[in-house]
Amino acid sequence: MFIDHATLILILIGLAAGLCSGFFGIGGGVIIVPALVYLLGFTQHRAIGTSLAILLPPVGLGAAIAYYRHDNLDIRAALIVAAGLFVGGWIGAMLSHQISGPYLRLAFGIFVLVLGAYLIYGALRRLSWI
């Protein structure tokens, strides 16, 4: 059985996104979008659209079941946030098509950078390092 290079990369992207999703609770798009752009040459818009399609069916279902089994899932909160995510996703998609790919990539990079700095700062404070 032969798997072509692009298919192998897609499988590895899926595994990485799934592991990060289950371990950190992050949306797979943080992994999927940059990987599609930088590893497979997708445009920013195509990577975002593909990421959204990827996340539709499995959006953490396996991980959510595991958390549910350990009584660590608030279904009410999940449904409320999911409704907001549905509306916000539609609005965000409409707005993103008003922005060119390079600016969209820059905005995403700034978002991830600021989020990372915030998380590192919070962790250092809890560790009493600052």
Number of C-alpha atoms within 10 A of each C-alpha: 3 6 8 8 9 11 11 12 16 16 11 13 20 17 12 15 20 23 15 16 19 18 10 9 13 15 16 23 19 16 18 23 25 21 21 22 17 12 13 14 12 16 16 21 20 15 21 20 13 16 19 18 11 15 14 9 9 12 15 18 11 12 17 17 13 14 14 13 10 9 9 11 14 10 11 9 9 11 11 10 11 13 11 12 13 11 10 12 14 12 11 12 14 11 10 15 11 9 12 11 15 12 12 16 18 11 12 16 14 12 11 13 12 12 12 12 11 12 12 12 14 13 13 12 11 10 9 8 8 9
